[in-house]
């Protein structure tokens, strides 16, 4: 029985994927790590809480409790970098975003261990995505996959300065119909939050792999700066949910998700 994978089936043509909010690390991996606190530092903190209203909209929600340190289900399973020439992490990261080693000396996962984790953890997550996309596409003819993420506002090895509040990724326009993207951008424009499309974050492997607008599958990634809804952690301190800021963020996200559902159901947009 898979206890770390959660799938809530909704009826609307919208799937919310939450691949990086987990903080659970299997015991056999913990024993190889330098620090458990360090291993969960780069989590997309509180994303399930931030998006919990999506169930009321009829969205399907797929999320994993597992930390990205155990397996990053938003990376190319072949190991190919999503951002060639730029700093990024892999399928089984051996360093944090800040370049700190995660594993004890000589204990980083070898090829065999990466294969084991790919089979045990990566494959079930993507089988769930495949199943839900197929189900909703049968029901509606097309579907939107929204990959929900967050990240610290400043991560010097990954990008310069402070990240915009909202970072929309569409694989440089390849993963979603431009009319749908325009609908989402309009919501961002009126929100009062700083925003960019296909800036530093253009979408991870989920967005790039599943987004096939010609086949009626539209995939977008939202990378939200964590200052928008929480107090970002300093060092290894735990983050703190900020209710008033989170409420403002949800005030944007609810109409944004609803606008995607409405667009998908609009036969005139086909």
Secondary structure in CASP SS format (residue, H / E / C, confidence):
PFRMAT SS
TARGET T0000
AUTHOR 0000-0000-0000
METHOD secondary structure of the structure
MODEL  1
X C 1.00
X C 1.00
X C 1.00
X C 1.00
X E 1.00
X E 1.00
X E 1.00
X E 1.00
X C 1.00
X C 1.00
X C 1.00
X C 1.00
X C 1.00
X E 1.00
X E 1.00
X E 1.00
X E 1.00
X E 1.00
X C 1.00
X C 1.00
X C 1.00
X C 1.00
X C 1.00
X E 1.00
X C 1.00
X C 1.00
X H 1.00
X H 1.00
X H 1.00
X H 1.00
X C 1.00
X C 1.00
X E 1.00
X C 1.00
X C 1.00
X H 1.00
X H 1.00
X H 1.00
X H 1.00
X C 1.00
X C 1.00
X C 1.00
X C 1.00
X C 1.00
X C 1.00
X C 1.00
X H 1.00
X H 1.00
X H 1.00
X H 1.00
X C 1.00
X H 1.00
X H 1.00
X H 1.00
X H 1.00
X H 1.00
X H 1.00
X C 1.00
X C 1.00
X E 1.00
X E 1.00
X E 1.00
X E 1.00
X E 1.00
X C 1.00
X E 1.00
X C 1.00
X C 1.00
X C 1.00
X C 1.00
X C 1.00
X C 1.00
X C 1.00
X C 1.00
X C 1.00
X C 1.00
X C 1.00
X C 1.00
X C 1.00
X C 1.00
X C 1.00
X C 1.00
X C 1.00
X C 1.00
X C 1.00
X C 1.00
X C 1.00
X C 1.00
X C 1.00
X C 1.00
X C 1.00
X C 1.00
X C 1.00
X C 1.00
X E 1.00
X C 1.00
X C 1.00
X C 1.00
X C 1.00
X C 1.00
X E 1.00
X C 1.00
X E 1.00
X C 1.00
X C 1.00
X C 1.00
X C 1.00
X C 1.00
X C 1.00
X C 1.00
X H 1.00
X H 1.00
X H 1.00
X H 1.00
X H 1.00
X H 1.00
X H 1.00
X H 1.00
X H 1.00
X H 1.00
X H 1.00
X H 1.00
X H 1.00
X H 1.00
X H 1.00
X H 1.00
X H 1.00
X H 1.00
X H 1.00
X H 1.00
X H 1.00
X H 1.00
X H 1.00
X H 1.00
X H 1.00
X H 1.00
X H 1.00
X H 1.00
X H 1.00
X H 1.00
X C 1.00
X C 1.00
X E 1.00
X E 1.00
X E 1.00
X E 1.00
X E 1.00
X E 1.00
X E 1.00
X E 1.00
X E 1.00
X C 1.00
X C 1.00
X C 1.00
X C 1.00
X C 1.00
X C 1.00
X C 1.00
X C 1.00
X C 1.00
X C 1.00
X C 1.00
X C 1.00
X C 1.00
X C 1.00
X E 1.00
X E 1.00
X E 1.00
X E 1.00
X C 1.00
X C 1.00
X C 1.00
X C 1.00
X C 1.00
X C 1.00
X C 1.00
X C 1.00
X H 1.00
X H 1.00
X H 1.00
X H 1.00
X H 1.00
X H 1.00
X H 1.00
X H 1.00
X H 1.00
X H 1.00
X H 1.00
X H 1.00
X C 1.00
X C 1.00
X C 1.00
X C 1.00
X C 1.00
X E 1.00
X E 1.00
X E 1.00
X C 1.00
X C 1.00
X C 1.00
X C 1.00
X C 1.00
X C 1.00
X C 1.00
X H 1.00
X H 1.00
X H 1.00
X H 1.00
X H 1.00
X H 1.00
X C 1.00
X E 1.00
X H 1.00
X H 1.00
X H 1.00
X C 1.00
X E 1.00
X E 1.00
X E 1.00
X E 1.00
X E 1.00
X E 1.00
X E 1.00
X E 1.00
X E 1.00
X H 1.00
X H 1.00
X H 1.00
X C 1.00
X E 1.00
X E 1.00
X C 1.00
X C 1.00
X C 1.00
X C 1.00
X C 1.00
X C 1.00
X C 1.00
X C 1.00
X E 1.00
X E 1.00
X C 1.00
X H 1.00
X H 1.00
X H 1.00
X H 1.00
X H 1.00
X H 1.00
X H 1.00
X H 1.00
X H 1.00
X H 1.00
X H 1.00
X H 1.00
X H 1.00
X H 1.00
X H 1.00
X H 1.00
X H 1.00
X H 1.00
X H 1.00
X H 1.00
X H 1.00
X H 1.00
X H 1.00
X C 1.00
X H 1.00
X H 1.00
X H 1.00
X C 1.00
END
